[in-house]
Amino acid sequence: MGPLIISLDVAQRADLFQLIDQFDANETLTVKIGMGMFYGEGPQIVRDLLNMGHHIFLDLKLHDIPNTVENGMRQIGRLGVTYTTVHALGGAQMIAQAKRGLLSGAQDAGVAPARLLAVTELTSITPQELQAEQNCRLDMADQVVSLAQLAKKAGADGVITSPLEVPTLQKQVGKDFLYVTPGIRPHGAPQDDQARTATPREAALKGSNALVIGRPIIQAANPVNTYHQLLEEWENAER
Ligand code: C5P
C-alpha cells in the first residue's frame, strides 16, 4: 500500500509551512508540490521539505522534445523526490528519455530514483474536445487505456487516474503498474470541482496504489485530524 499524498495547493511558502507546522515534527508526510509553488519558490522548497524528512511528489507534468525532457528530469532526479510526472501525450520516446534522465540524476546525486507517473488525458478535456481539438479517433476511455499502455511500455512506473477507472486499467494495462488517484472525498464532503469521486476506502477497494488529497485536508477546520482520519480509512481498508 502506498502513501496518502497531501496536495499542498497553496500559493506561497508561508501558507505551506503554516500547514506543515501543524503536524508533529516526527510525522513523515508525502506532499505534492505543483508548478505554481515550484515556479514561485524554486527547488529550495523541495530541498527544505526533504530536509525535514518528508517525501515529495513533484508534479510538473513535463512535455517537450525528448532531449529537453531528459535534461529536465535529470535535475528533478537529483533532488531525491519520490514521484514526478510527464504527459503521456509527449510520446514513447519522450517518456523513455524522461525515465533515463531521472535515473541518471538520481545516480549522480546518490539518491533513490523517483517513480515516473504519466498523465493521460487531462480530466479537464471533454470528449468533444478530444474529437474536435485533438482529432482523436478513440473515445475517452479507450484513449486513456491506450496512453497508459504506451506509458508502461516506455518505462513509466504508473499513471494518475480517477479511482473509478482503476479496475479497468488494471485489467487492460496490468496490476504491475501504479495507479495514483486524486478525486478523493470523504463521505458527505463537498465535491468541489471533482466530477467523479471516491472515498479512501472505495479507492482502496478499487485498487488505488496511492491517494492524492488536497482541499478536504488543507481547507479542513483541523487539517491534522482530518489527515489522520483519512489515513486510517486508507490504511485499514480491506484490499
Ligand atoms: O483538492 P483536491 O483533493 O481535489 O486536489 C486534488 C489534487 O490532484 C489537485 O492538486 C489536482 O490538481 C490534482 N489532480 C486532480 N485530477 C487529476 C489530476 C490531478 O484532481 N486528474
Boltz pocket constraint, residues with backbone or C-beta under 6 A from the ligand:
constraints:
  - pocket:
      binder: B
      contacts: [[A, 7], [A, 9], [A, 34], [A, 121], [A, 122], [A, 123], [A, 160], [A, 161], [A, 162], [A, 182], [A, 183], [A, 184], [A, 191], [A, 192], [A, 194], [A, 212], [A, 213], [A, 214], [A, 215], [A, 216]]
      max_distance: 6.0
